[in-house]
Amino acid sequence: MEKKITLRSSDGEVFEVDVAVAMESQTIKHMIEDDCAENGIPLPNVNAKILAKVIEYCRKHVDAAASKSSDDASKVADEELKAWDAEFVKVDQATLFDLILAANYLNIKGLLDLTCQTVADMIKGKTPEEIRKTFNIKNDFTPEEEEEVRRENQWAFE
């Protein structure tokens, strides 16, 4: 029987999670190691919707690591996990940004890398105007200021 730990989201929802899954988070791992987890761990920066997604990610990655045995199977498992990760980040922008904040706060490197790479891929090859449109950013530069920035950073546009 796997030892469980209680995580409490910012909106008061309680999650019973295997310790191995919770310890994917360096933040939670340190709390467990410092005996701060007896009465559950409050996570004031993560709401229930995002915490559920984070737990889903961690559980999948713990299971994938546990099932790696032979080299051939491990290549297939890696491909399957990559495909699963790709599906996992197909979420709306607000959720993606909340996942980035949660992964950073909880110190889950794999999830932080995955979510940040997803945003980087959304930006790659786009003009500043296209990026503004993608992320709903208002252009607050005057045409003169914009021209000055382009001149100062000409190397980036080559």
SULURJO-V485152 format. One record per pair of residues at least 24 apart in sequence whose ideal C-beta (glycine too) atoms are under 10 Angstrom apart, sorted by sequence separation. I is the first residue (numbers start at 1). GAP is how many residues later the second one is. D is the distance in whole Angstrom. If there is no record, write none. Layout:
i: <I	I>
gap: <GAP	GAP>
d: <D	D>
//
This chain:
i: <16	17	60	61	91	15	60	85	89	5	14	15	85	88	89	93	96	5	57	88	91	15	56	57	60	85	86	89	90	3	25	85	89	93	128	7	12	24	25	28	85	88	89	127	6	8	24	57	5	6	8	10	56	57	82	85	86	89	5	6	7	8	9	10	15	21	22	24	25	85	6	7	8	9	10	13	14	17	21	24	5	6	7	8	9	10	11	12	13	21	23	24	53	5	6	7	8	9	10	11	12	13	15	21	22	24	53	9	10	11	15	17	18	21	22	24	8	9	10	11	13	17	20	21	24	53	97	7	9	13	15	16	20	21	23	8	9	10	11	15	18	21	22	7	9	10	17	18	21	24	93	9	17	20	21	53	57	93	8	9	20	93	7	18	50	54	9	20	50	53	54	57	20	49	53	57	7	50	61	7	50	54	58	49	50	53	54	61	58	61	47	50	51	54	57	46	50	54	58	45	46	50	57	58	61	54	57	46	47	51	45	46	50	45	46	54	57	53	57	43	45	46	45	46	44	45	43	43	25	27	29	30	25	27	28	29	27	28	25	26	27	28	25	26	27	24	25	26	24	25	26	22	24	25	24	24	25	24	7>
gap: <24	24	24	24	24	25	25	25	25	26	26	26	26	26	26	26	26	27	27	27	27	28	28	28	28	28	28	28	28	29	29	29	29	29	29	30	30	30	30	30	30	30	30	30	31	31	31	31	32	32	32	32	32	32	32	32	32	32	33	33	33	33	33	33	33	33	33	33	33	33	34	34	34	34	34	34	34	34	34	34	35	35	35	35	35	35	35	35	35	35	35	35	35	36	36	36	36	36	36	36	36	36	36	36	36	36	36	37	37	37	37	37	37	37	37	37	38	38	38	38	38	38	38	38	38	38	38	39	39	39	39	39	39	39	39	40	40	40	40	40	40	40	40	41	41	41	41	41	41	41	41	42	42	42	42	42	42	42	43	43	43	43	44	44	44	44	45	45	45	45	45	45	46	46	46	46	47	47	47	48	48	48	48	49	49	49	49	49	50	50	51	51	51	51	51	52	52	52	52	53	53	53	53	53	53	54	54	55	55	55	56	56	56	57	57	57	57	58	58	59	59	59	60	60	61	61	62	63	77	77	77	77	78	78	78	78	79	79	80	80	80	80	81	81	81	82	82	82	83	83	83	84	84	84	85	86	86	87	99>
d: <9	10	6	9	9	9	8	9	6	9	7	10	9	8	6	9	9	7	9	9	9	9	10	8	8	10	9	9	9	10	8	6	5	9	10	9	9	9	10	10	10	9	9	10	8	9	9	6	6	10	5	8	8	9	10	10	9	9	10	8	7	7	9	7	8	10	8	8	7	9	3	5	5	6	5	8	9	9	7	4	7	7	8	6	9	6	9	10	4	10	9	9	8	7	10	6	9	10	6	5	8	9	6	10	7	10	10	6	5	5	7	10	10	5	10	6	10	5	8	9	7	6	9	5	6	8	9	9	4	8	10	10	9	9	9	9	8	9	9	6	9	9	10	10	8	8	8	8	5	10	8	5	8	5	9	7	8	7	9	8	10	8	7	7	10	10	10	9	7	8	7	10	8	8	6	8	9	10	9	8	5	5	9	8	6	8	7	6	7	8	8	8	7	10	8	8	5	7	9	10	10	10	8	8	10	7	5	8	9	9	7	5	10	7	10	7	8	9	9	8	9	7	5	7	9	8	8	7	9	10	10	8	9	7	7	8	5	9	9	8	5	9	4	4	8	8	6	7	10	5	8	9	6	10	9	8	9	8	10>
//
